[in-house]
């Protein structure tokens, strides 16, 4: 099943392996595409993933959450992004761009000293910052920044988009009862917490047009007391399908979670795919494709996920940092990725760019 074709909206992909969005730290200081990024994605496309999802691309300067992050908040980024999609398409690859606003998880030094913004003023102990509660006008500005970014993505010839609605970033923080404590249209109960992503979707669809694939990555569990849990996540997934999303990628956690979103030391098949029970709950509730990310390291586990109905597609991140051609190797019979889940590639502040620290650069 792993190498059977699949469909996401109008897009047919050659297999059921997605390169999950992975921050590269390889744009230039202003967020423009570089030759390093183009070569990275060319190699990934050649490596056999059915679909590549780019590293998180910034839709508004108030959501800048990582240095040397790809940007898509202005039209002058389109030429460079077009070079990127051209390189992928020349290798017969398919690529979505992940759209993100960092929300409360933005360090003030990346925002020119300004405080980050969020649905509610809920202190983030992980970065030791109290965000500012967004005004109604600010919320609508960010909604339309997502839709403008989607138009740029279409103009740059991306095959679709993924909205980052997980890991405590802005969309995630609107969905979560821990971070959204508003009492207006944008929060106060489960239905109103959904309004932000619903308005984002409608604005994107009006800009990108019918047939352009729109997908989302969501938390199945915030992994924090008072946060989003799987029963509500299932209901969110149903709403996402209803409004028109074409696929859902399942993950979990946020910066302040005590249980790491990206887990270390995966040494056995039992430790792999640690969100698989969550993804199956979501898959059983919707008919659109569900992708599972998190700790998948072996071909046999990937096959099991598909055959036993945990997900329709498997997503890989860290293994493809070390082996961008791992999908081709799986197809040739390799059983296990070389990635040892040491997480050294995730120490962004210590690295000149994101890479595996277990092999020579």
C-alpha positions as CSV (number, residue, x, y, z in Angstrom):
1,X,0.0,0.0,0.0
2,X,2.8,2.4,0.8
3,X,3.6,2.8,-2.9
4,X,0.1,2.9,-4.2
5,X,-1.0,6.3,-5.6
6,X,-3.2,8.6,-3.5
7,X,-5.3,11.8,-4.0
8,X,-5.4,15.0,-2.1
9,X,-8.2,17.1,-3.5
10,X,-7.6,17.4,-7.2
11,X,-3.9,16.3,-6.9
12,X,-2.8,12.8,-7.5
13,X,0.4,11.8,-5.8
14,X,2.5,8.8,-6.8
15,X,2.7,7.1,-3.3
16,X,1.6,7.5,0.3
17,X,4.7,9.2,1.7
18,X,4.7,12.9,2.5
19,X,7.8,14.8,3.5
20,X,6.3,16.7,6.4
21,X,7.0,20.4,6.8
22,X,10.5,20.8,8.2
23,X,12.1,24.2,9.1
24,X,15.2,24.6,7.0
25,X,16.9,27.7,8.5
26,X,18.1,28.3,5.0
27,X,16.3,31.3,3.6
28,X,18.3,34.5,3.6
29,X,18.0,37.0,6.4
30,X,15.0,38.6,4.7
31,X,13.2,35.3,4.0
32,X,14.0,35.0,0.3
33,X,14.6,31.6,-1.4
34,X,18.3,30.7,-1.6
35,X,20.3,28.3,-3.8
36,X,20.6,26.1,-0.7
37,X,16.9,25.7,-0.3
38,X,16.4,25.0,-4.0
39,X,19.0,22.3,-3.9
40,X,17.5,20.8,-0.7
41,X,14.1,20.5,-2.3
42,X,15.4,19.3,-5.6
43,X,17.1,16.4,-3.8
44,X,14.0,15.7,-1.8
45,X,11.9,15.5,-5.0
46,X,14.4,13.2,-6.5
47,X,14.3,11.1,-3.4
48,X,10.9,9.7,-4.0
49,X,8.4,11.4,-1.6
50,X,4.9,11.5,-3.2
51,X,4.4,15.0,-1.8
52,X,6.8,17.5,-0.2
53,X,5.5,20.1,2.2
54,X,7.8,23.1,2.6
55,X,9.2,24.4,5.8
56,X,6.9,27.0,7.6
57,X,6.4,30.1,5.4
58,X,5.6,33.4,7.1
59,X,2.3,35.1,6.2
60,X,2.6,38.2,8.3
61,X,5.6,39.9,10.0
62,X,3.8,39.8,13.4
63,X,4.2,36.0,13.3
64,X,7.9,35.7,12.7
65,X,8.9,32.7,14.8
66,X,12.3,31.5,13.5
67,X,15.4,33.1,12.0
68,X,16.0,32.7,8.2
69,X,12.4,31.5,7.8
70,X,10.9,31.4,4.3
71,X,8.5,34.3,3.7
72,X,5.5,34.7,1.5
73,X,3.9,37.8,3.0
74,X,4.7,40.1,0.0
75,X,4.6,39.7,-3.8
76,X,8.3,40.2,-4.2
77,X,8.9,36.7,-2.8
78,X,7.0,35.1,-5.7
79,X,10.0,34.9,-8.2
80,X,12.2,33.1,-5.7
81,X,9.4,30.7,-4.7
82,X,8.7,30.1,-8.4
83,X,12.3,29.0,-8.8
84,X,11.8,26.5,-5.9
85,X,8.7,24.9,-7.4
86,X,10.3,24.8,-10.8
87,X,13.2,22.8,-9.4
88,X,10.8,20.3,-7.7
89,X,8.6,19.9,-10.8
90,X,11.7,19.2,-13.0
91,X,12.2,16.2,-10.8
92,X,8.6,15.2,-11.3
93,X,7.9,16.1,-7.6
94,X,4.9,17.7,-6.1
95,X,5.1,20.4,-3.4
96,X,2.8,22.3,-1.1
97,X,3.8,25.3,0.9
98,X,3.1,25.4,4.6
99,X,1.6,28.8,5.7
100,X,2.1,29.9,9.3
101,X,1.8,32.6,11.8
102,X,3.8,32.0,15.0
103,X,1.3,33.6,17.4
104,X,2.4,33.6,21.0
105,X,5.4,31.4,20.3
106,X,7.4,34.3,18.7
107,X,10.4,35.6,20.6
108,X,10.3,39.4,20.9
109,X,13.8,39.8,19.5
110,X,12.5,38.4,16.2
111,X,9.7,41.0,16.2
112,X,11.8,44.1,16.7
113,X,11.2,44.0,20.5
114,X,7.4,43.9,20.2
115,X,5.4,41.4,22.1
116,X,3.8,38.5,20.2
117,X,0.1,38.4,19.6
118,X,-2.4,35.7,20.4
119,X,-6.1,35.1,20.9
120,X,-5.8,35.7,24.6
121,X,-3.1,37.0,27.0
122,X,-1.9,33.6,28.3
123,X,1.6,33.5,29.6
124,X,4.0,31.1,27.7
125,X,6.5,29.7,30.2
126,X,8.6,28.1,27.5
127,X,9.7,31.4,26.0
128,X,8.8,33.5,29.1
129,X,6.6,36.0,27.3
130,X,3.1,37.3,27.9
131,X,1.5,37.9,24.5
132,X,-1.0,40.6,23.7
133,X,-4.6,39.7,23.1
134,X,-5.5,40.4,19.5
135,X,-8.1,43.0,18.6
136,X,-10.9,42.2,16.2
137,X,-9.2,44.3,13.5
138,X,-5.9,42.4,14.0
139,X,-7.6,39.1,13.7
140,X,-9.2,40.0,10.4
141,X,-5.8,41.4,9.1
142,X,-4.2,38.0,9.8
143,X,-7.1,36.1,8.2
144,X,-6.5,38.1,5.0
145,X,-2.8,37.6,5.3
146,X,-3.3,33.9,5.0
147,X,-5.5,34.4,1.9
148,X,-3.0,36.7,0.2
149,X,-0.3,34.2,0.9
150,X,-2.3,31.5,-0.8
151,X,-2.7,33.6,-3.9
152,X,1.1,34.0,-4.0
153,X,1.5,30.3,-3.5
154,X,-0.8,29.6,-6.5
155,X,1.1,32.3,-8.6
156,X,4.4,30.6,-7.7
157,X,3.1,27.3,-9.0
158,X,2.8,25.4,-5.7
159,X,0.6,22.3,-6.1
160,X,-1.4,23.3,-2.9
161,X,-1.0,24.6,0.6
162,X,-1.0,23.4,4.1
163,X,-2.0,25.6,7.0
164,X,0.0,25.1,10.1
165,X,-2.8,24.5,12.7
166,X,-0.7,22.6,15.2
167,X,2.0,22.9,17.8
168,X,0.7,26.0,19.5
169,X,1.2,28.5,16.7
170,X,-1.6,31.0,16.0
171,X,-4.2,28.8,14.3
172,X,-3.6,26.1,17.0
173,X,-3.9,28.6,19.7
174,X,-7.3,29.7,18.5
175,X,-8.5,26.1,18.5
176,X,-7.1,25.3,22.0
177,X,-9.1,26.0,25.1
178,X,-5.8,26.6,27.0
179,X,-4.8,29.5,24.8
180,X,-8.1,30.9,23.6
181,X,-10.1,32.3,26.5
182,X,-12.0,34.9,24.6
183,X,-15.7,35.6,25.0
184,X,-16.6,36.9,21.5
185,X,-17.0,35.6,18.0
186,X,-13.5,34.1,18.1
187,X,-13.8,32.2,21.4
188,X,-15.8,31.2,24.4
189,X,-16.8,27.7,23.4
190,X,-15.8,25.0,21.0
191,X,-17.8,26.3,18.1
192,X,-16.5,29.8,18.4
193,X,-12.9,28.7,18.8
194,X,-13.3,27.2,15.3
195,X,-14.3,30.5,13.7
196,X,-10.8,31.7,13.0
197,X,-9.7,28.7,10.9
198,X,-13.1,28.7,9.2
199,X,-12.7,32.3,8.2
200,X,-9.1,31.6,7.1
201,X,-10.4,28.8,4.9
202,X,-13.1,30.8,3.3
203,X,-10.7,33.7,2.6
204,X,-8.1,31.4,1.1
205,X,-10.7,29.6,-1.1
206,X,-11.9,32.9,-2.5
207,X,-8.4,33.9,-3.4
208,X,-6.9,30.5,-4.5
209,X,-10.0,29.4,-6.4
210,X,-11.8,26.0,-6.7
211,X,-9.7,23.0,-7.2
212,X,-6.6,24.3,-5.4
213,X,-5.8,21.8,-2.6
214,X,-6.1,23.3,0.9
215,X,-4.9,21.1,3.7
216,X,-4.1,21.5,7.4
217,X,-1.9,20.1,10.2
218,X,-3.7,19.9,13.5
219,X,-3.0,18.8,17.1
220,X,-4.9,15.7,18.2
221,X,-3.8,16.5,21.7
222,X,-2.0,19.7,23.1
223,X,-0.3,17.4,25.7
224,X,-1.0,20.1,28.3
225,X,-3.5,20.4,31.1
226,X,-6.6,22.3,30.0
227,X,-5.6,22.0,26.4
228,X,-7.1,20.4,23.3
229,X,-7.8,16.6,23.7
230,X,-8.8,14.0,21.2
231,X,-12.6,14.1,21.6
232,X,-12.6,17.8,20.6
233,X,-10.0,17.2,17.9
234,X,-12.2,14.6,16.3
235,X,-15.1,17.2,16.2
236,X,-12.7,19.8,14.8
237,X,-11.7,17.3,12.0
238,X,-15.4,16.8,11.1
239,X,-15.8,20.6,10.9
240,X,-12.7,20.9,8.8
241,X,-14.1,18.4,6.3
242,X,-17.4,20.1,6.3
243,X,-16.0,23.5,5.4
244,X,-14.0,22.0,2.6
245,X,-10.4,21.1,3.6
246,X,-8.9,18.4,1.4
247,X,-6.7,16.6,3.9
248,X,-5.6,16.6,7.6
249,X,-2.2,15.8,9.0
250,X,-2.2,14.7,12.6
251,X,0.3,15.7,15.2
252,X,0.3,17.0,18.8
253,X,1.9,19.2,21.5
254,X,3.1,22.8,21.8
255,X,6.2,24.6,23.1
256,X,5.1,24.4,26.7
257,X,4.1,20.7,26.6
258,X,6.0,18.5,29.0
259,X,5.8,15.6,26.5
260,X,7.9,16.6,23.5
261,X,6.2,16.9,20.2
262,X,9.4,15.5,18.6
263,X,10.4,12.5,20.7
264,X,13.9,11.3,21.2
265,X,15.4,7.8,21.3
266,X,13.0,5.9,19.1
267,X,14.7,2.4,19.1
268,X,11.8,0.0,18.6
269,X,8.8,-0.4,16.4
270,X,6.6,-0.1,19.5
271,X,8.0,3.5,20.0
272,X,7.2,4.5,16.5
273,X,4.1,6.4,15.3
274,X,3.3,7.8,18.7
275,X,0.2,9.6,17.5
276,X,-1.3,6.6,15.6
277,X,-4.2,6.0,18.0
278,X,-5.2,9.7,17.7
279,X,-5.0,9.6,13.9
280,X,-7.1,6.5,13.7
281,X,-9.8,8.2,15.8
282,X,-9.8,11.1,13.3
283,X,-9.6,8.9,10.3
284,X,-12.7,7.0,11.5
285,X,-14.6,10.3,11.7
286,X,-13.8,11.8,8.3
287,X,-13.7,10.7,4.7
288,X,-10.9,13.0,3.5
289,X,-7.3,11.7,3.6
290,X,-5.6,11.7,7.0
291,X,-1.8,11.7,7.3
292,X,0.1,10.7,10.4
293,X,3.4,12.2,11.4
294,X,5.6,11.5,14.4
295,X,8.3,8.9,14.9
296,X,7.8,6.7,11.9
297,X,11.2,5.0,11.2
298,X,10.6,1.7,9.4
299,X,8.9,0.4,6.3
300,X,7.0,-2.3,8.2
301,X,5.5,0.3,10.6
302,X,4.5,2.5,7.7
303,X,2.8,-0.4,6.0
304,X,1.0,-1.3,9.2
305,X,-0.3,2.2,9.6
306,X,-1.9,2.0,6.2
307,X,-3.1,-1.6,6.3
308,X,-4.7,-1.4,9.8
309,X,-6.4,1.9,9.2
310,X,-4.5,4.3,11.4
311,X,-4.0,6.8,8.5
312,X,-4.2,7.0,4.7
313,X,-0.7,8.6,4.3
314,X,2.5,8.6,6.3
315,X,4.5,11.7,6.9
316,X,8.3,11.8,7.6
317,X,10.4,14.7,8.8
318,X,13.6,13.9,10.7
319,X,14.4,10.8,8.7
320,X,14.5,12.8,5.5
321,X,16.9,15.3,7.0
322,X,19.4,12.5,7.2
323,X,18.2,10.5,4.1
324,X,16.2,12.6,1.7
325,X,16.1,9.6,-0.6
326,X,14.6,7.3,2.1
327,X,11.3,6.7,0.1
328,X,13.3,5.4,-2.8
329,X,15.3,3.2,-0.4
330,X,12.1,1.9,1.1
331,X,10.9,1.0,-2.4
332,X,14.1,-0.9,-3.0
333,X,13.7,-3.0,0.2
334,X,15.3,-1.0,3.0
335,X,13.5,-1.6,6.3
336,X,14.7,1.0,8.7
337,X,15.7,4.7,8.5
338,X,19.2,5.6,9.6
339,X,17.8,8.4,11.8
340,X,18.5,7.7,15.5
341,X,16.1,10.3,16.8
342,X,18.8,12.2,18.6
343,X,17.1,15.5,17.9
344,X,20.5,17.3,17.3
345,X,19.0,18.5,14.0
346,X,16.3,20.4,16.1
347,X,18.8,22.6,17.9
348,X,18.0,25.4,15.6
349,X,19.9,28.1,17.5
350,X,23.1,26.1,17.4
351,X,23.1,25.2,13.7
352,X,24.0,27.3,10.7
353,X,21.2,25.5,8.9
354,X,19.1,22.4,9.7
355,X,21.0,19.2,9.0
356,X,21.8,15.8,10.5
357,X,24.6,16.1,13.0
358,X,25.5,12.4,12.8
359,X,26.9,12.6,9.3
360,X,29.5,14.9,7.7
361,X,28.0,18.1,6.3
